[in-house]
Amino acid sequence: MSTVLIVDDSPSARETLLAALDGHGYQLVTAENGSEALQLANQIRPDVILLDVMMPGMDGFEVCQRIRSMPALAEVPVVLLTALDDHASLLRGLEAGADDFFSKPIERKELLVRVRTITRLNRYRTLAEQREKLSEMAERLVSAQEEERLRISRELHDDLGQALTTHLLAIRNLQSDLSIPVVSMFESLENLYQQSYEVFVKIRRLAHDLRPPVLDTLGLKLSLETYCREFTARTQLPITFEVDPVLPEFIDVYNVILYRVLQEALTNIAKHAQASRVWVELNVEDNTINLVVQDNGRGLQPSENKGIGITGMQERLSLVGGNLLLHSPSEGGTILSASLPMKTPTSSNKEAV
């Protein structure tokens, strides 16, 4: 059901608009002035706003401008209701961001047709934009998967494959000449052992890249804390890790996403931020899971806001209804906030992301 917000300071005008649209499948909400309209619009996110121009205090032009300045409402269709028909008023309405005009007095049938057309077009445009975003996301996901498969294939063939080939040749050489001195035999076997251990380490690293095993053994809280500690040991970048004392169990896909987001966030900080300190916090508030990573570095540069790493984090989160926010305060540093809607874990939600 589409929601229509009717804004008019005149009770009789509001009643006329309500009568024209009542019984046609719309949820109708009214506001008496501009301030109330902005508050209601932000709360209910209407599908269309019917906005009177001539109102005391804040007129319809100013209300429309404010609506267009609010990211959550910027795309909501606004129809100005006005008795003004001069060119200057129409131009001012367009400049304020109005989508359409309707002259008073209201002709009920025409109003109904226009509202129906606007809501249909708006719904179609929203669905089209969502499909386009999903299509682009799917293409990038497929591309990323292929790149990852190619990387693993190369490591298996060029690195591990060659190492195992060398092993086989060395073993064949030992088999063909068992008369070599014990000391030489021991050295050869020791070399084979060291090479085998290196192959083992590389295989573990590949497996860890595909899915962090610590999530299964330690759980999310200890996994994030361990990663922060190991990251500090590698980079000498101090990290303060804070977590809710009582943290509920998350679904598996959330654990993987939060772990990957932390990995990418810390990697970006180490590469670009020039920071001397990092703070990581994980909490649950208002049924929302929040992972916050803050640094005291040089701040996020405009060219870095759409990097591959940030885009990857945004897409991981959006796949499960999450959100990523980045903010660089005036005093410096960057705050990255990843939020996810709380969901109850089940026994069959093992998913890899």
Secondary structure as GFF3:
##gff-version 3
##sequence-region A 1 353
A	DSSP	beta_strand	2	7	.	.	.	ID=ss1
A	DSSP	alpha_helix	11	21	.	.	.	ID=ss2
A	DSSP	beta_strand	26	31	.	.	.	ID=ss3
A	DSSP	alpha_helix	34	44	.	.	.	ID=ss4
A	DSSP	beta_strand	48	52	.	.	.	ID=ss5
A	DSSP	alpha_helix	60	69	.	.	.	ID=ss6
A	DSSP	beta_strand	78	82	.	.	.	ID=ss7
A	DSSP	alpha_helix	87	96	.	.	.	ID=ss8
A	DSSP	beta_strand	100	103	.	.	.	ID=ss9
A	DSSP	alpha_helix	108	154	.	.	.	ID=ss10
A	DSSP	pi_helix	155	161	.	.	.	ID=ss11
A	DSSP	alpha_helix	162	176	.	.	.	ID=ss12
A	DSSP	alpha_helix	182	210	.	.	.	ID=ss13
A	DSSP	alpha_helix	214	217	.	.	.	ID=ss14
A	DSSP	alpha_helix	219	235	.	.	.	ID=ss15
A	DSSP	beta_strand	239	243	.	.	.	ID=ss16
A	DSSP	alpha_helix	252	268	.	.	.	ID=ss17
A	DSSP	pi_helix	269	273	.	.	.	ID=ss18
A	DSSP	beta_strand	278	285	.	.	.	ID=ss19
A	DSSP	beta_strand	288	295	.	.	.	ID=ss20
A	DSSP	three_ten_helix	302	304	.	.	.	ID=ss21
A	DSSP	alpha_helix	308	318	.	.	.	ID=ss22
A	DSSP	beta_strand	323	327	.	.	.	ID=ss23
A	DSSP	beta_strand	334	341	.	.	.	ID=ss24
###
